[in-house]
Amino acid sequence: MNGGRGWTEDTARRWLRAHDLRAPSARRTTNQLRFRQIEPDECREDSFRVLGEDNAPRGVQLLECELK
């Protein structure tokens, strides 16, 4: 998981809680664990952007969007 950087679902959920992020939805793929605060269909099309790496540890990608 997470390119061998030691992340598990449990450590990821602890990191989210420590940063006041809620993520009721989680989905595991072959090499990713995705947590969602909201579903993508609640966002305006073409409004997604990746937040800077200083907002998350290495191997964690945070996205934000504008709500419809």
N, CA, C and O atoms as CSV, one atom per row, in Angstrom:
chain,resi,resn,atom,element,x,y,z
A,1,MET,N,N,0.849,-1.185,0.000
A,1,MET,CA,C,0.000,0.000,0.000
A,1,MET,C,C,0.886,1.236,0.000
A,1,MET,O,O,1.891,1.281,0.710
A,2,ASN,N,N,0.530,2.212,-0.770
A,2,ASN,CA,C,1.193,3.525,-0.814
A,2,ASN,C,C,2.682,3.404,-1.147
A,2,ASN,O,O,3.518,4.056,-0.521
A,3,GLY,N,N,2.998,2.587,-2.110
A,3,GLY,CA,C,4.373,2.489,-2.586
A,3,GLY,C,C,5.374,2.070,-1.526
A,3,GLY,O,O,6.538,2.463,-1.596
A,4,GLY,N,N,4.952,1.282,-0.542
A,4,GLY,CA,C,5.861,0.816,0.485
A,4,GLY,C,C,6.176,1.855,1.550
A,4,GLY,O,O,7.135,1.688,2.305
A,5,ARG,N,N,5.395,2.916,1.627
A,5,ARG,CA,C,5.673,3.976,2.591
A,5,ARG,C,C,5.047,3.700,3.955
A,5,ARG,O,O,5.069,4.569,4.827
A,6,GLY,N,N,4.493,2.510,4.153
A,6,GLY,CA,C,4.000,2.124,5.466
A,6,GLY,C,C,2.573,2.525,5.788
A,6,GLY,O,O,2.126,2.327,6.918
A,7,TRP,N,N,1.853,3.077,4.842
A,7,TRP,CA,C,0.473,3.481,5.100
A,7,TRP,C,C,-0.446,2.271,5.037
A,7,TRP,O,O,-0.364,1.453,4.121
A,8,THR,N,N,-1.315,2.176,6.022
A,8,THR,CA,C,-2.389,1.188,6.013
A,8,THR,C,C,-3.682,1.976,6.145
A,8,THR,O,O,-3.647,3.190,6.349
A,9,GLU,N,N,-4.809,1.313,6.033
A,9,GLU,CA,C,-6.070,2.022,6.208
A,9,GLU,C,C,-6.152,2.630,7.605
A,9,GLU,O,O,-6.647,3.745,7.768
A,10,ASP,N,N,-5.674,1.909,8.604
A,10,ASP,CA,C,-5.717,2.408,9.973
A,10,ASP,C,C,-4.835,3.650,10.157
A,10,ASP,O,O,-5.277,4.634,10.750
A,11,THR,N,N,-3.589,3.612,9.653
A,11,THR,CA,C,-2.715,4.780,9.807
A,11,THR,C,C,-3.254,5.962,9.007
A,11,THR,O,O,-3.125,7.107,9.440
A,12,ALA,N,N,-3.849,5.704,7.859
A,12,ALA,CA,C,-4.433,6.777,7.062
A,12,ALA,C,C,-5.617,7.413,7.790
A,12,ALA,O,O,-5.748,8.637,7.805
A,13,ARG,N,N,-6.479,6.592,8.392
A,13,ARG,CA,C,-7.619,7.144,9.136
A,13,ARG,C,C,-7.152,7.958,10.349
A,13,ARG,O,O,-7.758,8.980,10.672
A,14,ARG,N,N,-6.095,7.524,11.017
A,14,ARG,CA,C,-5.548,8.309,12.140
A,14,ARG,C,C,-5.011,9.649,11.651
A,14,ARG,O,O,-5.220,10.672,12.304
A,15,TRP,N,N,-4.324,9.657,10.514
A,15,TRP,CA,C,-3.803,10.901,9.956
A,15,TRP,C,C,-4.958,11.848,9.613
A,15,TRP,O,O,-4.891,13.044,9.896
A,16,LEU,N,N,-6.006,11.311,9.007
A,16,LEU,CA,C,-7.174,12.132,8.666
A,16,LEU,C,C,-7.780,12.762,9.919
A,16,LEU,O,O,-8.048,13.963,9.943
A,17,ARG,N,N,-7.995,11.959,10.953
A,17,ARG,CA,C,-8.564,12.481,12.203
A,17,ARG,C,C,-7.676,13.550,12.824
A,17,ARG,O,O,-8.174,14.563,13.315
A,18,ALA,N,N,-6.369,13.330,12.804
A,18,ALA,CA,C,-5.428,14.285,13.397
A,18,ALA,C,C,-5.434,15.622,12.663
A,18,ALA,O,O,-5.019,16.638,13.222
A,19,HIS,N,N,-5.902,15.629,11.415
A,19,HIS,CA,C,-5.947,16.857,10.614
A,19,HIS,C,C,-7.383,17.337,10.386
A,19,HIS,O,O,-7.658,18.081,9.444
A,20,ASP,N,N,-8.293,16.902,11.262
A,20,ASP,CA,C,-9.700,17.315,11.197
A,20,ASP,C,C,-10.341,17.075,9.834
A,20,ASP,O,O,-11.132,17.890,9.359
A,21,LEU,N,N,-9.998,15.963,9.218
A,21,LEU,CA,C,-10.611,15.579,7.947
A,21,LEU,C,C,-11.506,14.377,8.206
A,21,LEU,O,O,-11.087,13.405,8.834
A,22,ARG,N,N,-12.714,14.445,7.732
A,22,ARG,CA,C,-13.622,13.308,7.878
A,22,ARG,C,C,-13.691,12.598,6.535
A,22,ARG,O,O,-13.653,13.240,5.486
A,23,ALA,N,N,-13.788,11.315,6.566
A,23,ALA,CA,C,-13.832,10.545,5.331
A,23,ALA,C,C,-14.692,9.313,5.538
A,23,ALA,O,O,-14.174,8.230,5.813
A,24,PRO,N,N,-16.001,9.471,5.409
A,24,PRO,CA,C,-16.880,8.325,5.632
A,24,PRO,C,C,-16.742,7.240,4.574
A,24,PRO,O,O,-17.095,6.086,4.818
A,25,SER,N,N,-16.235,7.598,3.408
A,25,SER,CA,C,-16.139,6.645,2.314
A,25,SER,C,C,-14.676,6.289,2.054
A,25,SER,O,O,-13.826,7.176,1.968
A,26,ALA,N,N,-14.383,5.000,1.930
A,26,ALA,CA,C,-13.037,4.544,1.581
A,26,ALA,C,C,-13.153,3.475,0.508
A,26,ALA,O,O,-14.059,2.642,0.537
A,27,ARG,N,N,-12.221,3.512,-0.441
A,27,ARG,CA,C,-12.207,2.506,-1.500
A,27,ARG,C,C,-10.777,2.090,-1.761
A,27,ARG,O,O,-9.904,2.939,-1.942
A,28,ARG,N,N,-10.531,0.810,-1.781
A,28,ARG,CA,C,-9.194,0.267,-2.018
A,28,ARG,C,C,-9.092,-0.171,-3.476
A,28,ARG,O,O,-9.965,-0.867,-3.995
A,29,THR,N,N,-7.998,0.254,-4.129
A,29,THR,CA,C,-7.666,-0.224,-5.465
A,29,THR,C,C,-6.376,-1.023,-5.342
A,29,THR,O,O,-5.909,-1.273,-4.231
A,30,THR,N,N,-5.806,-1.419,-6.447
A,30,THR,CA,C,-4.598,-2.239,-6.416
A,30,THR,C,C,-3.471,-1.575,-5.633
A,30,THR,O,O,-2.798,-2.233,-4.840
A,31,ASN,N,N,-3.260,-0.286,-5.848
A,31,ASN,CA,C,-2.134,0.376,-5.182
A,31,ASN,C,C,-2.528,1.674,-4.488
A,31,ASN,O,O,-1.663,2.488,-4.166
A,32,GLN,N,N,-3.817,1.877,-4.254
A,32,GLN,CA,C,-4.270,3.093,-3.593
A,32,GLN,C,C,-5.372,2.790,-2.595
A,32,GLN,O,O,-6.088,1.794,-2.693
A,33,LEU,N,N,-5.473,3.683,-1.641
A,33,LEU,CA,C,-6.593,3.679,-0.712
A,33,LEU,C,C,-7.179,5.073,-0.807
A,33,LEU,O,O,-6.507,6.049,-0.475
A,34,ARG,N,N,-8.421,5.182,-1.256
A,34,ARG,CA,C,-9.044,6.483,-1.491
A,34,ARG,C,C,-10.114,6.755,-0.449
A,34,ARG,O,O,-11.002,5.936,-0.213
A,35,PHE,N,N,-10.009,7.919,0.165
A,35,PHE,CA,C,-11.006,8.373,1.130
A,35,PHE,C,C,-11.716,9.576,0.534
A,35,PHE,O,O,-11.086,10.432,-0.086
A,36,ARG,N,N,-13.013,9.639,0.721
A,36,ARG,CA,C,-13.778,10.765,0.190
A,36,ARG,C,C,-14.595,11.413,1.280
A,36,ARG,O,O,-15.235,10.734,2.083
A,37,GLN,N,N,-14.570,12.743,1.303
A,37,GLN,CA,C,-15.448,13.488,2.191
A,37,GLN,C,C,-16.801,13.686,1.525
A,37,GLN,O,O,-17.843,13.657,2.180
A,38,ILE,N,N,-16.767,13.885,0.224
A,38,ILE,CA,C,-17.999,14.031,-0.567
A,38,ILE,C,C,-17.835,13.219,-1.842
A,38,ILE,O,O,-16.717,12.866,-2.215
A,39,GLU,N,N,-18.916,12.929,-2.494
A,39,GLU,CA,C,-18.866,12.173,-3.741
A,39,GLU,C,C,-18.548,13.120,-4.902
A,39,GLU,O,O,-18.978,14.273,-4.888
A,40,PRO,N,N,-17.804,12.652,-5.902
A,40,PRO,CA,C,-17.420,13.510,-7.020
A,40,PRO,C,C,-18.601,14.153,-7.757
A,40,PRO,O,O,-18.461,15.246,-8.306
A,41,ASP,N,N,-19.763,13.486,-7.774
A,41,ASP,CA,C,-20.899,14.081,-8.486
A,41,ASP,C,C,-21.488,15.293,-7.756
A,41,ASP,O,O,-22.385,15.954,-8.279
A,42,GLU,N,N,-20.989,15.586,-6.552
A,42,GLU,CA,C,-21.414,16.788,-5.828
A,42,GLU,C,C,-20.562,17.997,-6.207
A,42,GLU,O,O,-20.830,19.117,-5.771
A,43,CYS,N,N,-19.533,17.759,-7.024
A,43,CYS,CA,C,-18.607,18.825,-7.417
A,43,CYS,C,C,-18.934,19.357,-8.810
A,43,CYS,O,O,-19.480,18.654,-9.660
A,44,ARG,N,N,-18.582,20.615,-9.009
A,44,ARG,CA,C,-18.724,21.194,-10.340
A,44,ARG,C,C,-17.691,20.551,-11.247
A,44,ARG,O,O,-16.547,20.330,-10.850
A,45,GLU,N,N,-18.107,20.255,-12.466
A,45,GLU,CA,C,-17.217,19.643,-13.432
A,45,GLU,C,C,-16.004,20.538,-13.666
A,45,GLU,O,O,-16.141,21.761,-13.689
A,46,ASP,N,N,-14.848,19.967,-13.837
A,46,ASP,CA,C,-13.596,20.691,-14.097
A,46,ASP,C,C,-13.185,21.629,-12.967
A,46,ASP,O,O,-12.454,22.589,-13.210
A,47,SER,N,N,-13.635,21.376,-11.736
A,47,SER,CA,C,-13.252,22.250,-10.628
A,47,SER,C,C,-12.272,21.583,-9.665
A,47,SER,O,O,-11.899,22.179,-8.654
A,48,PHE,N,N,-11.854,20.359,-9.965
A,48,PHE,CA,C,-10.936,19.642,-9.075
A,48,PHE,C,C,-9.534,20.217,-9.179
A,48,PHE,O,O,-9.082,20.578,-10.265
A,49,ARG,N,N,-8.845,20.302,-8.038
A,49,ARG,CA,C,-7.433,20.687,-8.068
A,49,ARG,C,C,-6.701,19.963,-6.950
A,49,ARG,O,O,-7.266,19.688,-5.891
A,50,VAL,N,N,-5.438,19.662,-7.205
A,50,VAL,CA,C,-4.582,18.988,-6.238
A,50,VAL,C,C,-3.984,20.052,-5.328
A,50,VAL,O,O,-3.450,21.055,-5.802
A,51,LEU,N,N,-4.075,19.831,-4.023
A,51,LEU,CA,C,-3.464,20.753,-3.071
A,51,LEU,C,C,-1.963,20.511,-3.022
A,51,LEU,O,O,-1.510,19.407,-3.322
A,52,GLY,N,N,-1.200,21.498,-2.657
A,52,GLY,CA,C,0.259,21.402,-2.619
A,52,GLY,C,C,0.755,20.310,-1.701
A,52,GLY,O,O,0.074,19.925,-0.750
A,53,GLU,N,N,1.948,19.812,-1.987
A,53,GLU,CA,C,2.531,18.731,-1.195
A,53,GLU,C,C,2.770,19.118,0.254
A,53,GLU,O,O,2.867,18.243,1.114
A,54,ASP,N,N,2.868,20.413,0.547
A,54,ASP,CA,C,3.088,20.834,1.930
A,54,ASP,C,C,1.833,20.660,2.783
A,54,ASP,O,O,1.888,20.817,4.003
A,55,ASN,N,N,0.697,20.336,2.149
A,55,ASN,CA,C,-0.550,20.091,2.872
A,55,ASN,C,C,-0.718,18.635,3.293
A,55,ASN,O,O,-1.648,18.309,4.031
A,56,ALA,N,N,0.171,17.758,2.833
A,56,ALA,CA,C,0.042,16.332,3.135
A,56,ALA,C,C,1.418,15.681,3.125
A,56,ALA,O,O,2.330,16.177,2.464
A,57,PRO,N,N,1.579,14.583,3.845
A,57,PRO,CA,C,2.864,13.878,3.826
A,57,PRO,C,C,3.113,13.205,2.479
A,57,PRO,O,O,2.195,13.038,1.676
A,58,ARG,N,N,4.340,12.831,2.249
A,58,ARG,CA,C,4.707,12.154,1.007
A,58,ARG,C,C,3.823,10.926,0.787
A,58,ARG,O,O,3.615,10.124,1.696
A,59,GLY,N,N,3.309,10.797,-0.431
A,59,GLY,CA,C,2.470,9.662,-0.762
A,59,GLY,C,C,0.989,9.916,-0.548
A,59,GLY,O,O,0.166,9.057,-0.868
A,60,VAL,N,N,0.630,11.077,-0.012
A,60,VAL,CA,C,-0.769,11.407,0.203
A,60,VAL,C,C,-1.132,12.555,-0.731
A,60,VAL,O,O,-0.433,13.567,-0.792
A,61,GLN,N,N,-2.222,12.388,-1.448
A,61,GLN,CA,C,-2.665,13.415,-2.373
A,61,GLN,C,C,-4.032,13.917,-1.923
A,61,GLN,O,O,-4.961,13.132,-1.736
A,62,LEU,N,N,-4.145,15.217,-1.753
A,62,LEU,CA,C,-5.409,15.833,-1.366
A,62,LEU,C,C,-5.965,16.619,-2.527
A,62,LEU,O,O,-5.247,17.378,-3.177
A,63,LEU,N,N,-7.249,16.434,-2.787
A,63,LEU,CA,C,-7.936,17.160,-3.849
A,63,LEU,C,C,-9.039,18.010,-3.250
A,63,LEU,O,O,-9.592,17.680,-2.201
A,64,GLU,N,N,-9.350,19.088,-3.913
A,64,GLU,CA,C,-10.520,19.872,-3.516
A,64,GLU,C,C,-11.292,20.222,-4.779
A,64,GLU,O,O,-10.775,20.131,-5.893
A,65,CYS,N,N,-12.563,20.630,-4.575
A,65,CYS,CA,C,-13.392,21.011,-5.713
A,65,CYS,C,C,-14.404,22.053,-5.254
A,65,CYS,O,O,-14.595,22.286,-4.060
A,66,GLU,N,N,-15.039,22.666,-6.234
A,66,GLU,CA,C,-16.141,23.592,-5.947
A,66,GLU,C,C,-17.429,22.777,-5.972
A,66,GLU,O,O,-17.649,21.974,-6.879
A,67,LEU,N,N,-18.271,22.987,-4.975
A,67,LEU,CA,C,-19.544,22.268,-4.935
A,67,LEU,C,C,-20.511,22.851,-5.950
A,67,LEU,O,O,-20.450,24.037,-6.277
A,68,LYS,N,N,-21.402,22.006,-6.443
A,68,LYS,CA,C,-22.419,22.460,-7.405
A,68,LYS,C,C,-23.348,23.449,-6.751
A,68,LYS,O,O,-24.271,23.948,-7.395
